[in-house]
Amino acid sequence: MLLSPFGMARRIAPAALALALLPLAAPAPAAHAATAPKLCTSTGDPKLAAKLSQDIRTALSGRAGRVSVTLWDRRTDTSCAVGSTWHYDSASVVKVTVMMAVLRRAQELKRNLTAREDALITAMITKSDNDATTQLWQSLGRARVQRFLTLAGLTHTTLNAGGAWGLTQITAQDELRVLALLDGVNTVLTPSSRAYGLRKMAAVVASQRWGTPAGAPTGVGVHVKNGWLPRATHGWRVHSIGDFTRTNGMNYRMVVLTQDNQTMAYGVTTIERIARAIHRDLNPGTKAAVVGRVPMLGPQRSDGSDHGTFRR
């Protein structure tokens, strides 16, 4: 979803569509990142790693702006990283972290989610509702959110000084960790909390299932959360994180973060070029079931009622 340059969160109508650290003022061109050696490594399939490296470079070729990519495939223990520690404004992908912090709070209090928490999480994840996000963000408070980031090992994720959730600073490295907390055994979230989170990400409305799902084949479960945000500097931030489950349970995780896009559609196209190459290489011989799409923006709220900050 959207934040203005003043940190004001806006909501896009549900029916519409809604990455060594470098200073944000000096972004590294995508083409430069794409030529970095050994984009991918694998303990199980070095040939796959080499193919992924080449295909990701090809997908990035000619694309303007800053792009970061991280990937991990359980079946072959293959990892890829391009600009994995570059920082970006989070936009709405931070909503997955908000959901996990609420789940962790319930665990610590030894209770189930309340009906209201469940309703707010559902709206926040499946429709990317900003009002719901702000209510959950304020109910958590800065100290609890920071405590969760520390507990979860999200060491490169930094809260905005003014408290705006959409201006949280994230990296592709940390966002891959976010997905790992949902699909792998860990001490932060219980099995039931992890299953709950994945169910919500699998239920994202059709109009927001663009980005990393593009090119996913039949039989692969899709769990996604996207974020989009235009600001006066660095143009459009367009992000997509996805967790993909094969029928044999061998999942893979993918994160693509972008900025310096002139339009939202340009960022989506960049993400989907990368996603299609990854899905094709990880699932040879299968036919893509998810075509992908370039979303169209609908009316934007500008009344400033969704400020997305912690209540003081």
C-alpha positions in Angstrom: 0.0 0.0 0.0 1.0 3.7 -0.1 2.6 6.3 2.1 3.0 9.9 1.2 6.4 11.7 1.6 5.1 12.7 5.0 4.5 9.1 6.1 0.8 9.3 5.6 -0.6 5.9 4.7 -3.2 5.7 2.0 -5.4 2.8 1.0 -5.9 1.6 -2.5 -9.4 0.2 -3.2 -9.4 -3.6 -2.7 -10.7 -4.1 -6.3 -7.7 -2.2 -7.6 -4.1 -3.1 -7.5 -2.9 -2.1 -5.0 18.1 -5.2 -1.1 27.6 -4.1 2.0 24.8 -1.3 2.6 24.7 1.7 0.3 23.2 5.0 1.2 19.7 5.5 -0.2 20.9 8.7 -1.9 23.3 6.7 -4.1 21.5 3.6 -5.4 23.4 0.9 -7.3 22.2 0.2 -10.8 20.5 -3.2 -11.2 22.8 -4.0 -14.1 25.8 -3.6 -11.8 24.2 -5.8 -9.1 23.3 -8.5 -11.7 27.0 -8.9 -12.8 28.2 -9.8 -9.3 29.8 -13.2 -9.3 28.2 -16.3 -7.8 24.7 -15.0 -7.5 23.6 -18.5 -6.5 25.2 -21.5 -4.7 24.0 -25.0 -4.1 25.1 -28.0 -2.0 22.6 -30.3 -3.9 22.7 -29.1 -7.5 25.6 -26.8 -8.6 24.3 -26.9 -12.2 21.0 -25.5 -11.0 22.8 -22.7 -9.2 24.7 -21.8 -12.3 21.6 -21.8 -14.4 19.7 -19.7 -11.9 22.6 -17.2 -11.8 22.6 -16.8 -15.5 18.8 -16.6 -15.8 18.5 -14.0 -13.0 21.2 -11.9 -14.7 19.2 -12.2 -18.0 16.0 -11.2 -16.2 17.7 -8.1 -14.8 19.4 -7.1 -18.0 18.3 -3.7 -19.2 16.1 -3.0 -16.1 16.6 0.4 -14.6 16.6 1.1 -10.8 17.8 -0.8 -7.8 16.8 -4.4 -7.4 17.5 -7.0 -4.7 16.8 -10.7 -4.9 17.1 -13.5 -2.4 16.0 -17.1 -2.8 16.3 -20.4 -1.0 15.2 -23.8 -2.3 14.7 -26.6 0.3 14.9 -29.5 -2.1 18.4 -28.7 -3.5 19.7 -26.3 -0.7 20.2 -23.6 -3.3 20.5 -20.0 -2.3 20.7 -16.8 -4.4 21.5 -13.2 -3.4 21.7 -10.0 -5.2 22.0 -6.8 -3.1 20.7 -8.8 -0.1 21.6 -6.2 2.5 20.5 -3.0 0.7 17.8 -1.1 2.6 14.4 -0.1 1.3 11.2 1.5 2.7 9.1 -1.6 3.5 5.8 -0.4 2.2 3.2 -3.1 2.8 5.5 -6.2 2.9 6.1 -5.2 6.6 2.5 -6.4 7.3 3.7 -10.0 7.4 6.1 -9.0 10.3 3.2 -7.2 12.0 1.1 -10.3 11.8 3.9 -12.4 13.3 4.4 -9.9 16.1 0.7 -10.2 17.0 0.9 -14.0 16.9 4.0 -13.9 19.1 2.2 -11.7 21.6 -0.7 -14.1 21.8 1.8 -17.0 22.4 3.5 -15.1 25.2 0.1 -14.3 26.8 -0.8 -18.0 26.4 -4.0 -17.3 24.6 -5.5 -17.6 21.2 -6.0 -14.6 18.9 -9.0 -12.6 19.7 -11.8 -12.3 17.1 -10.8 -8.7 16.5 -7.2 -9.6 16.0 -8.1 -12.3 13.6 -10.4 -9.9 11.6 -7.7 -7.2 11.5 -5.0 -9.6 10.4 -7.3 -11.0 7.7 -8.0 -7.6 6.3 -4.3 -6.5 6.6 -2.9 -9.5 4.8 -5.5 -10.6 2.3 -6.6 -7.0 1.2 -3.5 -5.0 2.4 -5.8 -2.9 4.5 -4.0 0.1 6.0 -6.5 0.9 8.7 -6.3 -2.6 10.1 -2.5 -2.4 10.0 -2.4 0.8 11.9 -4.7 -0.5 14.6 -2.5 -3.6 15.1 0.7 -1.6 14.9 -0.5 0.8 17.6 -1.8 -2.0 19.8 1.7 -3.6 19.7 3.7 -0.4 20.4 7.3 0.4 19.4 8.9 -1.5 22.2 7.1 -4.8 21.5 7.7 -4.5 17.8 11.4 -3.9 18.4 11.5 -6.8 20.8 10.0 -9.1 18.2 12.6 -7.9 15.6 15.4 -8.8 18.0 13.9 -12.2 18.9 13.3 -13.1 15.3 16.8 -12.2 14.3 15.8 -9.4 11.9 19.0 -7.6 12.6 18.9 -5.4 9.4 15.3 -4.3 9.9 15.0 -0.8 11.4 11.9 1.0 12.6 11.2 4.4 11.3 12.1 7.2 13.7 8.6 8.7 13.4 6.9 5.3 13.8 5.5 5.0 10.3 5.1 1.2 9.6 5.4 1.7 5.8 8.8 3.4 6.2 10.4 0.6 8.2 13.8 -0.2 6.6 14.0 -3.7 5.4 16.5 -5.9 3.4 16.0 -8.8 1.1 18.1 -10.9 3.5 15.8 -10.2 6.4 12.6 -10.7 4.4 13.9 -14.2 3.5 14.2 -14.8 7.2 10.6 -13.6 7.7 9.5 -16.3 5.3 11.7 -18.9 7.1 9.9 -18.1 10.3 6.7 -19.1 8.7 7.7 -22.3 6.9 10.4 -23.8 9.1 10.6 -25.1 12.7 11.8 -22.3 15.0 11.5 -21.1 18.6 9.7 -17.8 17.7 6.4 -19.1 16.3 4.6 -22.3 17.1 3.4 -24.7 14.4 -0.1 -23.4 14.7 1.0 -19.8 14.4 3.1 -20.6 11.3 0.2 -22.5 9.7 -2.1 -19.5 10.4 0.2 -17.0 8.8 0.7 -19.1 5.7 -3.1 -19.6 5.3 -3.6 -15.8 5.3 -0.9 -15.3 2.7 -2.5 -18.0 0.6 -5.8 -16.1 0.7 -4.6 -12.8 -0.7 -7.2 -11.3 -3.1 -6.7 -12.1 -6.8 -6.0 -8.5 -7.7 -2.9 -8.5 -5.4 -1.4 -11.9 -6.4 1.1 -10.3 -8.8 4.9 -10.3 -8.4 6.7 -13.4 -7.1 3.8 -15.8 -8.0 4.2 -15.1 -11.7 5.3 -18.3 -13.4 4.5 -20.6 -10.5 3.4 -24.0 -11.9 0.3 -26.0 -11.3 0.5 -27.9 -8.0 2.7 -25.3 -6.2 1.0 -23.6 -3.3 1.4 -19.8 -3.4 1.8 -17.6 -0.3 2.4 -13.9 -1.1 2.5 -10.4 0.2 3.3 -7.3 -1.9 4.1 -3.7 -1.2 4.0 -0.6 -3.3 4.9 3.0 -2.4 5.7 6.2 -4.4 7.8 8.9 -2.8 9.4 12.1 -4.0 12.9 10.4 -3.9 13.6 7.1 -5.5 10.3 6.9 -7.3 8.2 3.8 -6.8 9.2 1.1 -4.3 7.6 -2.1 -5.5 8.2 -5.3 -3.5 7.0 -8.9 -3.5 7.8 -11.8 -1.1 6.6 -15.3 -1.7 6.7 -18.8 -0.1 6.0 -21.6 -2.5 5.1 -25.2 -1.5 5.4 -28.2 -3.7 3.2 -31.3 -3.3 6.2 -33.1 -1.7 6.5 -30.4 0.9 9.8 -29.2 -0.5 9.2 -25.4 -0.4 11.1 -22.5 -1.7 11.2 -18.8 -0.7 11.7 -15.8 -2.9 12.1 -12.1 -2.2 12.4 -9.3 -4.8 12.7 -5.6 -3.6 12.9 -2.7 -6.0 13.0 1.1 -6.1 13.8 3.9 -8.5 10.9 2.7 -10.7 9.2 5.5 -12.8 5.9 3.7 -12.5 4.5 0.9 -10.4 3.9 -1.2 -13.5 7.7 -1.0 -14.4 8.6 -2.4 -10.9 6.0 -5.2 -11.2 7.3 -6.2 -14.6 10.9 -6.4 -13.3 9.8 -8.6 -10.4 7.8 -10.9 -12.6 10.6 -11.3 -15.1 12.8 -12.6 -12.2 10.0 -14.7 -10.7 9.2 -16.5 -14.0 12.9 -17.4 -14.5 13.2 -18.8 -10.9 10.0 -20.8 -11.1 11.0 -22.3 -14.4 14.5 -23.3 -13.2 13.2 -24.8 -10.0 10.4 -26.7 -11.6 11.7 -28.0 -15.0 9.2 -29.6 -17.2 6.1 -28.0 -15.6 3.7 -25.5 -17.1 3.2 -22.1 -15.5 -0.2 -21.8 -14.0 0.2 -18.2 -12.7 0.5 -15.8 -15.6 1.1 -12.7 -13.6 -0.2 -9.3 -14.3 0.5 -5.6 -14.3 -1.8 -4.1 -11.7 -3.8 -0.9 -12.3 -4.0 1.7 -9.6 -7.4 2.8 -8.3 -8.5 5.8 -6.3 -6.1 6.8 -3.5 -7.1 8.2 -0.1 -5.4 11.5 0.6 -7.3 12.7 3.7 -4.4 11.8 6.0 -6.5 9.7 8.3 -4.3 6.7 7.9 -1.0 7.9 9.3 0.5 4.5 10.0 2.5 5.6 13.1 2.7 4.4 16.7 0.2 6.2 18.9 2.1 8.5 21.2 
